[in-house]
Each structure stands twice: as structure tokens, then as C-alpha cells.
Amino acid sequence: MLGLAGFIDTHSHIQLSGAPERAALEIEAARRAGVESMLLAPGAPGDWAPTRAFAHAWGLGYLLGIHPLFVQYADEAALARLRAEVEASLEDPFFIGIGEIGLDGFVPGQDQAHAEAVFAECLAIARDYALPASIHVRKSASRVLMHLRRRMPAGGAVHAFNGSDQERESFLQLGLKLGFGGAATYAGSLRIRRHLAEVPEDAWVLETDAPDMPTSRRRDAFAHGASLLDTAPADILEAADAAAMLRALPLEAVAAVSRRNAIAAFPRLAPLLTRPDAFARRGRDTLD
């Protein structure tokens, strides 16, 4: 593990990248780079079974939920099935919580009333089973906060946080961690980088959103002719480098703090990481 505490990617969709062979190569590269685990987030209900299977195959954690960009697939039957899937997964050591859920105010034409009803039910499921959530917030913070105050999950993280100072404090007061990834590597992301520099030590986690949310290196390579802009799981080290610079910490401390915060946000990670079939432990013999 390169002498570091393992990096935990608290938000990834690498299982849905559509290129299984490339995903496998990238996950092995992440293991060699010191990534200890990842949380796999589905999008639509049809992603639940593939996400669970991928998590089991690699020894990774997974979430169950309905992404706000896929709420058109979330009727009453789908929400009932989500509740049933969550209840059936409580004994699964690889199941970590609810996600990705939330609200998105960026995409035009979305039925916001339906989206809010879906989000509310997903939060109710998280609350009823005392589970944390990975929460999507894009141009929707006030509405997301309103729903959280009504149906607060058992902790979790705000994915790709990019809000105001007031929104930052509101989410932190609810006990949520703030997720930082590829956007924090851009010199021009002044607000995001300031948040990462300023938040309390126990308030932030690292993520990649792979294959989305590319780092500045990925963007520059693509601009110079690289064929892919996709984010890879090992790119979490670039987010970690940004955190190290912005918080004036050695990389080893970034790894340790972000790992501790990830476990605090998603407590079911703790027993998963100790299992002999967990991701990092499966590859330890070949890496040592």
C-alpha cells in the first residue's frame, strides 16, 4: 500500500463505465496506487444488481438508491423494491448505505415535484434502517437541506460539494461530510479549493466519481489529444495531492484523515475493511 493508510474513494460509478476489461485494469492500478476501497453508487434501479455483483466480485462497498437524473424510472413499485432491496441487504457485509440520492436543479425539464418525492422516500428508507447516504446536490442545496431536516439519514456525505459558505455550514451542522474530488485539482476552482482548505479536519472525504469528474491532468491530456477524458479510480491520489497542498499536510496524513472520515461517514465500512475478502486484502499477497 505504498506505506500509506489506504485511500477510500467514497463515491464511484466505475462499475457502470461500460468497459469491464478497462475497469478491471483501472481497479488493479488503483490497488497498486494505495486505494483501499471504493463505494460504488448506482444510477437507475436497473443498476442495483450489477452494482452489487461488481462489489462482491472485487470486495468493494456498494450503495443502493436512485440518482436524481434517473427519477423517471422511479415509480411507486421501484421505490417499494428499493426498500425491499435495502432490507434484504442489511446482512450483506459489502452493503454500506443509500446513494446516490438527492436533487438536481441543473438539467432543464425535470419533474421536480416527482424528484423531490423520490428523494424524500429514499431519505425515509435511510432513516428507517439507520443508514448513511451519499447525497447529490447541484443547484438544489436549499431544497436538499429542507428534506434532510425532515428526514435525516444516519450520516453520510455530500457528493462533489460546491456550495456557498452558508450551505457548507448547514450541511456540517447536520453531521454530514463534504466530498472533494477532481474539481479540487483545478487552480481555477477557487471556492471548492477554499472549502477543502478551511473545513474542520473531521469534515471532508475524498472521491473520484469515476468515470466522471476528471482531474485537471485528465482535462489537459484530453486537450492535447488523449482519446479519453474518463476518470480512473487511481485519480483519487490527485485529489489527495490537492488536499495535501491546500491543508498543508503530508500525503500520509491526508490518507489517514480522509480514511478516518470516510469510516465515520459510512460506519459499515469499518468491518468490511477488515474482511479477508475485502478489496485491498485480496491483493496484498501479490503486492507485498
N, C-alpha and C positions, 0 to 999 in steps of 0.2 A: 504493500500500500504506500510505497514511496516515503515511508517514515512519517506519514501524516495520519491524523484521525481521518476517518473516511468522510468524503463529501456525500451529502444526501441531497438529491435533486427532488424537491418537494412538489414538482409539477412537470409532468412529461406526457406526451402523446406518441412516443416513439413506436408504440405497438400498432398505431394506426397509420403509419407512414406510407403503407402500400408497397414497400420494397423489403420483404422479410429477410432476404440474404444480406442486403446492405445494413439493415437494422441490426442483424446479428453481429456483423463485423464492427459496427459502431459501439455496440454494447460491450463487446470484448475489449475494444480500445478504451472505453470508459473504465472498465475494471482495472486495466493496467495503469490508467492515469490516477487511480485512487478513489474512484467513485464507489461508495459502499452500498448504496441502494438508491432507488428511484420510486416515486409514487406515480403510477400510471392512471391517468384520468380519461374516461371515455367521453364520447360526444353524445351520440344518439343512443336510444335503447338497444338498437341492434349491435352496439359496440360492447355491451356488458359481457357477454360470453367470450368473445375474442380477447378482451382485456383480461378477464380472469384467467383464461388459458395461458396467455403470454406471461402473466405474472407468475403462475405456477411453474411454467417451463424454465424461467430464469431465476426464480427465487426472489422476486420483487414484490413490493407492496402495490395494492390497487385500490381504487375508489369506485364507487357506484353513484351515478347521478345523471342528470340531463343538462347538457350545456345550453346556455341561453340562446345560442344560434341554432339549436335543434328543437326548440319547443313546439314546432309544428308537428312533431312526431309524438308529442306528449298529451294524449287524451286521458280520460279517467282510467281506462284499462291499463295504460302504460304506467301511470302513477301507482295504481294498485299493485302492478307487477314489480315496480321498484321497491315498494315497501316489503313485498314478499321476498324479493331477492336479497334485500338487506338483512331481513330476519334470518333467512336461511344461511347467510354468510357469516353470522356472528361467531361461529365456531371455526371459521377458516382463518388460520394464523396469518395469511397473506392479505386479508381484507383489513383496510386501515380506516376508512371513513367515507364521507359523502362528497362527491365532486365530479366534475367541475359543475358548479351551480352558480347562479347569480342573475344579473340583469345586464343587458347591453343596449345602450342608447345611441350607438353609432350607426347601426345598419338601418336604413330607412324602410318603412313599410311593415315593420314587425307589429304584430298584435300585442301591444304592451300589457293590456289587461290580462290576456292569457299568459303571457310570460311571467307576470307577477304572481298569478295563481299557481303556476308550476313551481316557481321559486319558493313560494310560501309553503307548499306541500313538501318540497324537498327539505326545507328547514324543519318542518314538523317531524319528518322522519328522523332527521339527525337528532333533534331534541328528544324524541320518544325513545330512541335507542342509545342516548348519551354518547353520540359520535361527533367527532370534529368534522369540519367542512373546508374544502378548498373553494374559494369564492371569487367569481369573476365580477369585476367592477369596471365598466367602461362607459363614461359619460352617464353614470347612473348612481353615484355614491349616495345621494340623499334618499333615494328610494330603497337602495340596498340597506342602508342604515335603519330606515324605518322598519323594514321587515325583520332585521336582526334584533332590534329592540323588542319586537313582539314574540319572536321565536328564535331565541339564541341557541346555536348548537354548542356542543361541548368543546369549544375552542376551534382551532384551525388557523388558516392563513388566508390573507387577501392576495390573490394571484396578480402578479405584474402591477404592483401598486404605482400609481401615477397621479395622486390626488393633491389637494391643497393641504396646507398645514392644519387647518381645522379638521378636515376629513381624516388626516393622519391621526390626530389626537383622538378623534371619535372612535376609530377602529381600535386603537390601542387601549382605550378605556374599556372596550368590550372584551379585552383579553386576547385579541387576535394578533398573530404575527403578520408582518408585511413581507411579501415575496419580491426579490430582486433577481434579475437575470440579464439577458443580453442587452436590454436597453441601458443598463447601468454602465456598459462599456463604452458608450458614445460620449465623447467630450462635450458635445452639444446638449446632452440630456441633463441640463443644469439642475432642474428641480428634482429629478429622480436621484441624481448623484448626491444632492444636498440631503435628501431624506436618508439615503443609505449612510451618509456620514454622521447624521445627527441623532437617529433613533437610538433609544437605550440598547444596551448590549443584549438584553434578552428579547428584543422585539423584532428581529429580522431573520429571514431564512433565504437560502439560495434556491434557484430553479433555472430550468432551461426552456420549458415549453416546447421541447423538441417535437417535431422538426420545424417549429415556428420560432419567432422572436430571435432572429440572427444577431450575433455579436458584431461589433464594428469590424473585426477581422474578416468575418464572413462577407459582410457587405462590401468591403474593399476588394476582396478577392473576386467577388462576383462582378464588380465594376471593371476589373482587369481581365475578365474573360473566363472565370471559373464557371463550370456548367451548372453548379447547384448553389443555391442560397440557403439550403436547409441547415438547420441547427443540428448538431450531434450531441449525444449525452456528455461526452468529454468536454464540451464547451463550458460546462459549469466552472471549470478552472479559470476561464477568462472572467467570469462574473466574480469568482473568488479573488482574482488579482485586483479587480476594481475595488472590491471591498477592503482588501488589504491596504491599498493606497489611500482610499478615502477615510478609512478609520485608523490609519497609522498603526497597523497590526502586522506581525509576521504572518505568512501564509498558514503556518501551523496553527496559529491562534484562530484565524478565520475558519479553518476546517473544524476545530474543536467547538467554537462558539456556535457556528451555523448548525453543526450536528446536534448539539445540545438543544438548541432552539427548535429544530425540526422534531425532535422526540417530544419536547414539551407541547408543541402544537398538535402532534399526531401520536398520542401515547402508545397506540398499538404497535408502533414501530419498534419500541424497546424490546419486547420479546421476539419479534421477527428477526432482529439483527443478531440475536444470539443463537438462532437455529443453525444446525449443521448444513441444512439445505438452503440457507439464505444466500443471496447473490454473491457477496464478497467471499464468504466462506467456501463456496463451491469451487472458486478458482484459486484459493490460497495455496494449495499444494503445487500448482503449476507456476505460480508467480514467485514463490519463495526460493 
